[in-house]
């Protein structure tokens, strides 16, 4: 029962994120262009490393999963 609730909550979160991405694309336009994201573009070469964006995603997911796990205990 606990796993089912967790998966249901995660699924609803993904649906909400998908709807935001689909119907309000400008809302997330800042993501991937934060200070600390490394972008090197030269002729015939392109390198992109979104360090700051991935740290932000990691912190957000860690907080979310900790809250969900505490709520479903």
C-alpha positions in Angstrom: 0.0 0.0 0.0 2.8 2.4 0.9 4.6 1.8 -2.5 1.4 2.4 -4.3 0.8 5.8 -2.7 4.4 6.8 -3.4 4.1 5.8 -7.1 0.8 7.6 -7.4 2.2 10.8 -5.9 5.3 10.6 -8.1 3.0 10.0 -11.2 0.9 13.0 -10.3 4.0 15.1 -9.9 5.3 14.0 -13.3 1.9 14.8 -15.0 2.0 18.3 -13.4 5.5 18.9 -14.6 4.6 17.6 -18.1 1.6 20.0 -18.3 3.7 22.9 -17.3 6.3 22.0 -19.9 3.7 21.6 -22.6 1.4 24.6 -21.9 3.8 27.1 -20.3 7.2 26.5 -22.0 8.4 30.0 -21.1 8.1 29.3 -17.4 11.1 27.0 -17.5 13.2 28.9 -20.1 15.7 29.9 -17.4 16.6 26.3 -16.7 19.9 25.3 -18.3 21.0 28.9 -18.6 22.0 29.5 -15.0 25.3 31.0 -13.9 27.7 28.1 -13.5 26.4 26.2 -16.5 29.4 25.7 -18.8 28.9 26.4 -22.5 31.7 26.4 -25.0 30.8 27.0 -28.7 33.5 27.1 -31.4 33.4 26.4 -35.1 32.7 22.7 -35.5 32.6 22.1 -31.7 30.0 22.5 -29.0 30.3 21.6 -25.4 27.6 22.1 -22.7 27.8 21.0 -19.1 24.8 22.2 -17.0 26.5 22.0 -13.5 24.4 24.5 -11.7 21.1 23.2 -13.2 21.9 19.6 -12.2 22.9 20.6 -8.6 19.5 22.4 -8.4 17.7 19.3 -9.7 19.6 17.1 -7.3 18.7 19.3 -4.3 15.1 19.6 -5.3 14.7 15.9 -5.8 16.4 15.1 -2.5 14.0 17.4 -0.7 11.0 16.0 -2.5 11.9 12.4 -1.9 12.7 13.1 1.8 9.3 14.8 2.2 7.5 12.0 0.4 9.2 9.3 2.4 8.4 11.0 5.7 4.8 11.5 4.7 4.3 7.9 3.7 5.9 6.4 6.8 
